[in-house]
Amino acid sequence: MNGRIELAEHKIVEGNSSSKDITQLQSEIQFRMDEFKTETTRLAIEWQKTLLGLQKKGVKIIKELIPQYAEHYWTVNPTSNPMEYEVKVPVCIPMSIGWFDRVEGGHNVFLLNQSTKWFTGPIPDFIAKEVNLPTPPPITVQDNAIHFESSTREEVERRFGDHLSLIEENKAIIKQGHHYDIIAEIIDSGRLPFIPRPVLQQDLTESDFTTIKDELTGKSSQLDLFNGKYAFEGNAYKTFLKFGCALIVWSMGTGKTVVGTYALSTIKGRKAVVVPTTTLRDQWRQFFTDNCPRLVSEVEIYTYKGMSNKDWKELSSEEFALIVFDEAHFTPAPTFSKLSTLRTKYRMGLSASPYRNDGKESWIIALNGIPIGEDWKNLMQILGKEYHTVNVHIVKDVDAKFDLMKQLYNPERRTIVFVNLIAVGEKAAKLLDLPFISGATKHRLDIISKSRSFVASRVLELGISIKDLQHIIEIDFLFASRREQLQRTGRLMHSKLKGRTHDIIFTQEELENYGQRLYSLYEKGFRYRLIPHLTGIAQLGSVPTRPMRQSIKRGKAGAVTTKRDRSIPNELYDEGYFVAERKFGEIQAEVKRRGGAIGSPANLFMKLNRMVRQSKLFKTKYADGYKFKQR
């Protein structure tokens, strides 16, 4: 808020604005100040209510110590791993640091280690002071040797001796076949061993990737990587030029493909892109065709599996100038890690989800290059994007999943229904009368372009960009995979439309067993809503007879509501009805449609006001009456 005000004042003083512009800016400043004061007052009132509520429950609160708690609301503890710490933060504090691990009581628990700062951003100073991670020795890797300070020779030999031979005073030779192993171990110790190996001037050519086509309108606009809000893309390219290797780990829809294409357009010689699926191969080829046509013939595009199965002698007969590894988190997989032995002067990795269930995050860096990260929230702010809505539905059983899927599906909205198992996908496609895209499907991009909506297996959860996608319904998934959850919601982050929604449907058992997959969303700034549907799924226009009031985790349901009409406003809230702002008359009509007998309008208004006091709804007065919206 203060930053906005300072910016506005700066414009008034420094700019050459007209009197009208200045008046407008002054009005905006006053509006923002009034808004700030109103919100501050509301928070103070809510805080007092919270304290009063706790005291009524018998909780003794020493108010004099509250400022002390406010100054130090976090706790830091070492884990069993000497290179790792846990940080606990109250769930009411919107903070995200390191890897989000779990919710414990009223706290979010994050894990911090040597490498989290490269993927999730720097550790705040006030927490860094309490985290005593060992300082690794300064080590760099150059060609087939490592270099270090003579004073650290014993420590280097103790830590990394298995990978070394001919250990000298400040240098050691890397054993054959151990190159990436030692890089990964050095990274695990908290040190990035890369030294600048700049891209040579004779390897560079002027880029003709100067315009970029809008997939929605078909119009092209000027590409400028080095100025304005996209300058972070240009900075990433400059880092690549400095080190000759880079790993870009931005969020989906923020220009990783653009930077990769720009690099490919400026490097002379043999070049390749490696992708996980044939669909992504086709998408890269289409991106080249639309924006830099000469790359269609200049760049070889492989899938990871196809490149690994290719004749190795033929593939390595000539050095590559540049290889771009898309979805670079695949590179440490045992099947694909041999790709790292390909001779290439320069390399670049792209990934929005640098997670691995085998714990080999350090290998992603080792195999691709210097990490270039950016906090997702910062990127969203820079690009003027908003987080889309994520709803987590809990249903009774698998049959109820399909029932809810049919109700959530709107043929007017462009939708992907995601599944994991082929049998589930085939059933969903039949119920919705939609095409099903799986690993066996050919010409996938053609089907995507011709079909407004479709059911898709995991082959479409990586990298696919659909600029007018509006809705994802997820009914089947790969257990607790955080990376998959993030990648699936990432399809909506490529979209340019507003009002995007991701509906995830769990059975209660699935939520208890695999709910950890949602942590990746929370870590990146999403705030999802749990919406319980208890006795199977009736039509969304009707009301479940046993609304869940207790913890989903414990699997308990609240008492049966004996007066059905009295529960309708809360059930509307649970179903997400108030996500959109609703007029009072509109709410009355919906209650009546559901067969409710609320009584007088005043009675319903009183119930809505109670929900406002419970911090469930906002109430706003307009010229045409009151409107209510979910907080």
C-alpha positions in Angstrom: 0.0 0.0 0.0 2.7 2.5 1.0 4.7 1.7 -2.2 1.7 2.6 -4.3 1.2 5.9 -2.5 4.9 6.8 -2.8 4.8 5.9 -6.5 1.7 8.1 -7.1 3.3 11.0 -5.2 6.4 10.6 -7.3 4.4 10.9 -10.4 2.8 14.1 -9.2 6.1 15.8 -8.3 8.3 14.5 -11.2 5.8 14.0 -14.0 4.5 16.5 -16.5 0.9 15.5 -15.8 -2.0 17.8 -16.5 -4.1 19.2 -13.6 -6.8 16.6 -14.4 -4.2 13.8 -14.1 -2.9 15.1 -10.8 -6.5 15.4 -9.4 -7.1 11.8 -10.5 -3.9 10.6 -8.8 -4.8 12.5 -5.6 -8.3 10.9 -5.6 -6.7 7.5 -6.0 -4.3 8.1 -3.1 -7.2 9.2 -0.9 -9.2 6.1 -1.9 -6.3 3.8 -1.1 -5.8 5.5 2.2 -9.5 5.1 3.1 -9.4 1.5 2.0 -6.3 0.9 4.1 -7.9 2.5 7.2 -11.1 0.5 6.8 -9.1 -2.8 6.5 -7.0 -1.9 9.5 -10.1 -1.3 11.6 -11.7 -4.5 10.4 -8.6 -6.5 11.3 -8.4 -4.9 14.8 -12.1 -5.8 15.4 -11.6 -9.4 14.2 -8.5 -9.7 16.4 -10.5 -8.6 19.5 -13.3 -11.0 18.6 -10.8 -13.9 18.3 -9.3 -13.1 21.7 -12.7 -12.8 23.3 -13.8 -16.1 21.7 -10.7 -17.9 23.1 -11.3 -16.4 26.6 -14.9 -17.7 26.5 -13.5 -21.2 25.9 -11.5 -20.9 29.0 -8.2 -20.1 27.4 -6.1 -17.8 29.5 -4.5 -15.0 27.4 -1.8 -12.8 28.8 -2.3 -9.7 26.6 0.9 -8.1 27.7 2.9 -10.9 25.9 1.0 -10.7 22.6 3.5 -8.1 21.2 6.3 -10.5 22.1 4.6 -13.2 20.1 4.0 -10.9 17.2 7.7 -10.1 17.1 8.7 -13.8 17.1 5.9 -16.0 15.8 8.1 -18.7 14.2 10.1 -21.6 15.6 13.2 -23.1 14.0 14.4 -26.6 14.9 17.0 -29.0 13.4 15.8 -32.2 11.8 17.5 -35.6 12.0 19.4 -34.5 8.8 22.3 -32.3 10.0 22.0 -30.3 6.7 18.3 -29.4 7.3 16.0 -27.4 9.5 12.3 -27.2 10.1 10.5 -23.8 10.4 7.1 -23.7 11.9 4.9 -20.7 11.1 1.2 -20.1 12.3 -1.2 -20.9 9.5 -2.6 -17.4 9.8 0.7 -15.9 8.6 0.9 -15.9 4.8 4.5 -16.9 4.6 6.2 -19.4 2.3 9.9 -20.3 2.7 11.9 -23.4 1.6 9.9 -26.5 0.8 6.4 -26.7 2.3 6.3 -30.0 4.1 3.1 -30.4 6.1 0.4 -28.8 8.4 0.9 -29.6 12.0 -1.7 -28.4 14.4 -2.1 -24.7 13.7 1.3 -24.4 12.0 2.7 -24.7 8.5 6.0 -26.6 8.5 8.7 -25.7 6.0 12.0 -27.5 5.4 15.2 -25.4 4.8 18.4 -26.9 3.5 21.4 -25.7 1.5 19.7 -25.8 -1.9 16.2 -24.4 -1.1 17.4 -20.8 -1.7 18.1 -21.7 -5.4 14.6 -23.0 -6.1 12.4 -21.1 -3.6 14.2 -17.8 -3.1 16.5 -16.4 -0.3 15.8 -17.2 3.3 14.6 -14.1 5.2 17.3 -12.6 7.4 15.3 -12.9 10.6 15.1 -16.7 10.1 18.6 -17.1 8.5 20.1 -15.9 11.8 18.6 -19.0 13.6 19.6 -21.5 10.8 23.1 -22.8 11.4 23.8 -24.7 8.2 27.5 -25.7 7.7 29.5 -23.4 5.4 30.8 -25.5 2.5 34.3 -25.1 1.3 34.7 -23.0 -1.8 35.0 -25.5 -4.7 34.7 -25.0 -8.5 34.6 -27.6 -11.2 36.4 -26.9 -14.5 36.6 -29.6 -17.2 37.8 -32.8 -15.5 39.2 -31.2 -12.3 38.0 -29.5 -9.2 39.7 -26.5 -7.6 39.7 -25.5 -4.0 41.7 -23.6 -1.4 44.7 -25.4 0.0 43.5 -24.9 3.6 40.4 -27.1 2.8 42.3 -30.0 1.2 41.6 -32.4 4.1 37.9 -31.6 4.1 37.6 -32.0 0.3 39.3 -35.3 0.5 37.1 -36.5 3.3 33.8 -35.4 1.6 34.5 -36.1 -2.0 37.5 -38.4 -2.1 35.6 -41.3 -3.6 35.2 -39.3 -6.9 38.8 -38.0 -7.0 42.3 -39.0 -8.0 45.6 -37.2 -8.0 44.6 -34.9 -5.1 47.1 -32.0 -5.0 47.4 -29.0 -2.8 44.5 -27.0 -4.4 43.4 -29.2 -7.3 42.2 -32.8 -7.9 41.3 -34.8 -11.0 37.8 -36.2 -11.2 37.6 -39.9 -11.8 36.2 -41.0 -15.2 32.4 -41.3 -15.0 32.2 -39.3 -11.7 31.8 -35.8 -13.2 28.1 -35.2 -12.4 28.2 -37.2 -9.2 30.7 -34.9 -7.6 28.9 -31.8 -9.0 25.7 -33.0 -7.3 27.4 -33.7 -4.0 29.0 -30.3 -4.0 25.6 -28.8 -4.6 24.2 -30.9 -1.8 26.8 -29.3 0.5 25.5 -25.9 -0.3 27.9 -24.7 -3.0 27.3 -24.0 -6.6 30.5 -25.2 -8.3 30.0 -23.5 -11.6 32.5 -21.0 -12.8 31.7 -18.6 -15.7 32.4 -20.1 -19.0 31.1 -17.4 -21.3 29.5 -18.2 -24.6 32.2 -17.4 -27.2 31.5 -14.5 -29.6 32.3 -16.6 -32.6 29.4 -19.0 -31.6 26.9 -16.1 -31.6 24.7 -14.7 -34.4 22.1 -12.0 -34.4 18.6 -13.3 -33.5 15.7 -13.0 -35.9 13.3 -14.0 -33.2 11.9 -10.4 -33.0 8.1 -10.8 -32.9 5.9 -13.2 -31.0 2.5 -14.5 -32.1 -0.5 -14.3 -29.9 -2.2 -17.7 -30.1 -5.6 -16.3 -29.3 -5.8 -13.4 -31.8 -3.2 -14.6 -34.3 -1.6 -11.2 -34.2 2.2 -10.7 -33.7 3.7 -8.1 -31.4 7.3 -6.9 -31.0 9.5 -9.0 -28.7 11.6 -7.2 -26.2 13.4 -9.3 -23.7 15.6 -6.6 -22.2 13.2 -3.8 -21.3 10.0 -3.3 -19.5 8.2 -6.0 -17.5 9.9 -8.9 -19.5 13.4 -7.7 -18.5 13.7 -10.7 -16.2 13.7 -12.9 -19.3 16.6 -10.9 -20.8 18.5 -11.1 -17.5 18.2 -14.9 -17.6 19.6 -14.9 -21.2 22.5 -12.8 -20.0 23.2 -15.2 -17.2 23.2 -18.0 -19.8 25.7 -16.1 -21.9 27.9 -15.6 -18.8 28.0 -19.2 -17.6 27.2 -21.2 -20.8 24.8 -23.3 -18.8 21.6 -22.3 -17.0 18.5 -23.8 -15.3 15.4 -21.6 -15.5 12.8 -22.6 -12.8 10.0 -20.0 -13.3 6.3 -20.7 -13.0 4.2 -21.8 -15.9 3.3 -19.3 -18.6 6.2 -16.9 -17.7 8.4 -17.2 -20.8 10.7 -20.2 -20.3 10.1 -21.3 -23.9 10.7 -17.7 -25.1 14.1 -17.6 -23.5 15.0 -21.1 -24.7 14.0 -20.2 -28.3 15.9 -16.9 -28.1 19.0 -18.7 -27.0 18.6 -21.3 -29.9 18.2 -18.4 -32.4 21.5 -16.8 -31.3 23.8 -19.9 -31.1 25.5 -21.2 -34.3 25.9 -24.9 -35.0 24.1 -28.1 -34.1 21.3 -27.6 -31.7 18.6 -29.8 -30.0 15.6 -29.6 -27.7 14.7 -32.6 -25.5 11.1 -33.0 -24.3 9.2 -35.6 -22.3 6.3 -36.2 -24.8 5.6 -36.1 -28.5 2.9 -33.5 -27.8 5.5 -31.1 -26.5 7.7 -31.9 -29.4 4.9 -30.8 -31.8 4.3 -27.7 -29.7 7.9 -26.6 -29.8 7.9 -27.1 -33.6 4.7 -25.1 -33.9 6.3 -22.3 -31.7 9.3 -22.2 -34.0 7.0 -22.1 -37.1 5.0 -19.2 -35.7 7.9 -17.1 -34.3 11.3 -18.1 -35.8 10.8 -20.4 -38.8 14.4 -21.2 -39.6 14.7 -23.1 -36.3 12.3 -25.7 -37.7 15.1 -27.0 -39.9 18.0 -26.0 -37.6 17.0 -27.6 -34.3 16.6 -31.4 -33.7 13.7 -32.1 -31.3 13.8 -35.4 -29.4 11.8 -36.9 -26.6 13.8 -38.1 -23.6 12.9 -41.7 -24.4 13.6 -41.4 -28.1 17.0 -39.7 -27.6 18.0 -42.4 -25.0 17.1 -45.2 -27.5 18.7 -43.5 -30.4 22.0 -45.0 -31.8 24.5 -43.5 -29.3 27.4 -43.7 -31.7 25.4 -41.7 -34.3 24.1 -39.2 -31.7 27.5 -38.4 -30.2 29.4 -38.4 -33.5 29.4 -34.6 -33.5 29.4 -32.1 -30.7 26.2 -30.1 -30.1 26.5 -26.3 -29.8 23.4 -26.1 -27.5 20.9 -28.5 -26.0 17.8 -27.2 -24.3 16.3 -29.7 -21.8 12.6 -28.9 -21.4 10.9 -30.2 -18.2 14.5 -30.6 -17.0 13.4 -32.4 -13.8 13.5 -35.5 -15.9 17.2 -35.4 -16.5 18.4 -37.1 -13.3 16.2 -40.2 -14.0 18.4 -43.3 -14.4 17.1 -43.9 -17.9 17.9 -40.4 -19.1 20.9 -39.3 -17.0 23.2 -40.7 -19.8 22.1 -37.7 -21.9 24.4 -35.7 -19.7 27.3 -37.4 -21.4 26.5 -36.0 -24.8 29.1 -33.5 -25.9 27.5 -30.1 -26.0 29.3 -26.7 -25.6 26.3 -25.1 -23.9 23.2 -26.3 -22.2 20.0 -24.9 -20.8 17.3 -26.5 -18.6 13.7 -25.4 -18.2 11.3 -26.5 -15.4 8.5 -25.0 -13.4 8.5 -27.9 -10.9 12.1 -28.9 -9.9 10.8 -31.7 -7.5 11.9 -35.3 -7.5 10.5 -38.1 -5.3 14.0 -39.6 -5.2 15.5 -36.5 -3.6 17.8 -35.7 -6.6 16.9 -32.0 -6.9 20.7 -31.2 -6.7 21.1 -33.4 -9.8 18.7 -31.2 -11.8 21.1 -28.3 -11.2 24.2 -30.5 -11.8 22.9 -31.6 -15.2 21.6 -28.3 -16.4 23.5 -25.4 -15.0 23.4 -22.3 -12.8 19.8 -22.0 -11.3 17.8 -18.9 -12.2 14.7 -18.8 -10.0 12.1 -16.2 -9.2 9.4 -16.2 -6.5 6.1 -17.1 -8.1 4.2 -14.3 -6.4 6.8 -11.8 -7.6 6.4 -13.1 -11.2 2.7 -12.9 -11.0 2.9 -9.3 -9.8 5.4 -8.3 -12.5 3.2 -9.8 -15.2 -0.1 -8.6 -13.8 -1.4 -12.1 -13.4 -3.8 -13.4 -10.8 -4.0 -16.8 -9.1 -6.9 -18.8 -10.4 -9.5 -20.4 -8.1 -8.8 -23.9 -6.8 -11.6 -25.9 -5.2 -10.9 -29.2 -3.4 -14.1 -31.4 -3.3 -14.4 -34.4 -1.0 -16.9 -37.1 -2.0 -18.1 -40.4 -0.6 -16.7 -42.8 -3.2 -15.5 -43.2 -6.8 -19.1 -43.2 -8.3 -19.7 -39.9 -6.6 -16.6 -38.5 -8.3 -18.1 -39.2 -11.7 -21.5 -37.7 -10.6 -19.8 -34.5 -9.4 -17.6 -34.3 -12.5 -20.8 -34.3 -14.7 -22.3 -31.5 -12.6 -19.1 -29.4 -12.6 -18.6 -29.7 -16.4 -19.9 -26.8 -18.4 -19.7 -27.3 -22.2 -19.5 -23.5 -22.6 -16.2 -23.4 -20.8 -13.0 -24.8 -22.4 -12.1 -27.7 -20.1 -9.6 -30.4 -19.5 -10.7 -33.4 -17.4 -7.4 -34.9 -16.0 -7.1 -38.6 -15.1 -4.3 -41.0 -14.4 -5.7 -44.4 -15.3 -6.7 -45.2 -18.8 -9.9 -47.0 -17.7 -11.0 -43.9 -15.7 -10.3 -41.7 -18.7 -12.4 -43.8 -21.0 -15.3 -43.8 -18.6 -15.1 -40.0 -18.1 -14.9 -39.4 -21.8 -18.0 -41.6 -22.4 -20.0 -39.9 -19.7 -19.2 -36.4 -21.0 -19.1 -37.4 -24.7 -15.6 -35.9 -25.1 -12.5 -37.2 -26.9 -9.9 -38.9 -24.7 -6.2 -38.1 -25.2 -3.7 -40.6 -23.9 -0.3 -41.9 -24.7 -1.7 -44.0 -27.6 -3.4 -40.9 -29.2 -1.9 -39.6 -32.4 -2.1 -36.0 -33.6 -2.9 -34.7 -30.1 -2.5 -31.0 -31.0 -5.0 -31.4 -33.8 -7.5 -32.9 -31.4 -6.8 -30.1 -28.9 -7.3 -27.4 -31.5 -10.5 -28.9 -32.9 -12.1 -29.9 -29.5 -13.4 -27.3 -27.1 -13.0 -29.7 -24.2 -11.4 -33.2 -23.7 -10.4 -35.8 -21.2 -6.6 -36.2 -20.9 -4.2 -38.6 -19.2 -0.8 -37.5 -17.8 0.6 -37.0 -21.3 -0.9 -33.5 -21.3 0.0 -32.3 -17.8 3.5 -31.1 -18.9 4.2 -27.9 -20.8 1.0 -27.8 -22.9 0.0 -24.2 -23.5 -3.7 -23.5 -24.2 -4.3 -19.8 -24.1 -8.1 -20.0 -23.8 -8.4 -22.8 -21.2 -10.9 -21.9 -18.5 -11.5 -25.0 -16.4 -9.7 -28.1 -15.1 -11.6 -30.9 -13.5 -9.2 -33.4 -11.8 -10.8 -36.8 -10.9 -7.8 -39.2 -10.9 -4.2 -38.7 -10.1 -0.8 -40.2 -9.3 -1.0 -40.7 -5.6 0.7 -37.9 -3.6 2.8 -36.4 -6.4 3.3 -32.7 -5.7 5.0 -32.1 -9.0 2.0 -33.5 -10.9 -0.4 -31.3 -8.9 1.6 -28.2 -9.7 2.0 -29.1 -13.4 -1.8 -29.8 -13.8 -2.8 -26.4 -12.4 -0.1 -24.9 -14.4 -2.1 -25.5 -17.6 -4.4 -22.7 -16.4 -1.5 -20.4 -15.8 -0.8 -20.4 -19.6 -4.3 -19.1 -20.2 -5.0 -15.4 -20.8 -8.7 -15.6 -19.7 -10.1 -14.5 -16.4 -12.4 -16.6 -14.2 -10.3 -19.7 -14.5 -11.1 -22.6 -12.1 -9.4 -25.8 -11.0 -11.7 -28.4 -9.4 -10.0 -31.3 -7.7 -12.2 -34.2 -6.6 -10.9 -36.6 -3.8 -12.7 -39.3 -2.0 -12.2 -38.9 1.8 -9.7 -41.8 1.8 -7.7 -40.3 -1.0 -7.5 -36.9 0.8 -6.2 -38.6 3.9 -3.6 -40.6 2.0 -2.6 -38.3 -0.8 -3.6 -34.8 0.4 0.2 -33.9 0.5 0.0 -33.3 -3.3 -1.9 -30.1 -2.5 1.1 -28.7 -0.6 2.9 -27.7 -3.8 0.0 -25.4 -4.5 0.1 -23.8 -1.1 3.9 -23.4 -1.3 3.5 -21.4 -4.6 0.8 -19.0 -3.2 -2.5 -20.7 -4.1 -5.2 -20.8 -1.4 -7.7 -23.6 -2.0 -11.1 -24.2 -0.5 -12.3 -27.6 0.9 -15.8 -28.3 -0.2 -17.3 -31.5 1.4 -20.1 -33.5 -0.3 -21.0 -36.2 2.2 -23.8 -38.6 1.2 -22.9 -39.1 -2.4 -23.5 -36.2 -4.7 -27.0 -34.9 -5.2 -27.5 -32.2 -7.9 -25.7 -29.0 -7.1 -29.1 -27.4 -6.9 -30.1 -29.6 -4.0 -28.8 -29.8 -0.5 -26.9 -32.7 1.2 -28.8 -33.8 4.4 -25.7 -34.2 6.5 -23.3 -31.2 6.1 -19.8 -31.9 7.4 -18.9 -29.6 10.2 -15.9 -31.4 11.7 -12.4 -32.1 10.5 -12.2 -33.9 7.1 -8.9 -35.4 8.3 -10.6 -37.1 11.2 -13.4 -38.3 9.0 -16.2 -37.0 11.3 -19.5 -35.5 10.3 -21.6 -33.1 12.2 -25.0 -33.7 13.6 -27.9 -34.2 11.2 -29.7 -30.9 10.4 -33.3 -31.4 11.3 -34.6 -28.2 9.8 -33.4 -28.4 6.2 -34.2 -24.8 5.3 -32.0 -23.4 8.1 -28.8 -25.0 6.6 -29.3 -23.6 3.1 -27.2 -20.4 3.4 -24.3 -22.4 4.9 -24.6 -25.1 2.3 -24.5 -22.5 -0.5 -21.3 -21.2 1.1 -19.8 -24.8 1.2 -20.6 -25.3 -2.4 -18.8 -22.1 -3.5 -22.0 -20.2 -4.4 -20.6 -17.0 -2.9 -17.3 -17.1 -4.8 -19.1 -14.7 -7.2 -20.8 -11.7 -5.6 -24.5 -12.3 -5.1 -27.4 -9.9 -4.8 -29.8 -10.4 -1.9 -32.7 -11.0 -4.3 -30.7 -13.6 -6.2 -30.0 -15.5 -2.9 -33.6 -15.4 -2.0 -34.5 -16.9 -5.4 -31.9 -19.7 -5.0 -33.2 -20.6 -1.5 -36.7 -20.7 -2.8 -35.6 -22.9 -5.8 -34.1 -25.4 -3.4 -37.4 -25.7 -1.5 -36.3 -23.7 1.5 -38.8 -22.1 3.9 -36.7 -19.4 5.4 -39.7 -17.2 6.1 -39.5 -13.5 5.7 -36.7 -11.7 3.8 -35.6 -10.2 7.1 -35.0 -13.7 8.5 -32.8 -14.6 5.6 -31.0 -11.3 5.8 -30.3 -12.0 9.5 -28.8 -15.4 8.7 -26.5 -13.8 6.0 -25.5 -11.1 8.5 -24.5 -13.9 11.0 -22.2 -15.3 8.3 -20.7 -11.9 7.8 -20.0 -11.8 11.6 -18.4 -15.2 11.3 -16.0 -13.9 8.7 -17.4 -16.1 6.0 -18.9 -13.3 3.8 -18.4 -9.7 2.9 -21.5 -7.5 2.8 -21.4 -4.4 0.5 -24.2 -1.9 0.0 -24.8 -0.6 -3.6 -27.4 1.7 -5.0 -29.6 -1.3 -6.0 -29.3 -3.1 -2.6 -26.9 -5.3 -0.7 -24.6 -7.9 -2.2 -22.7 -10.7 -0.4 -19.4 -12.3 -1.4 -17.2 -15.0 0.1 -14.2 -13.7 2.1 
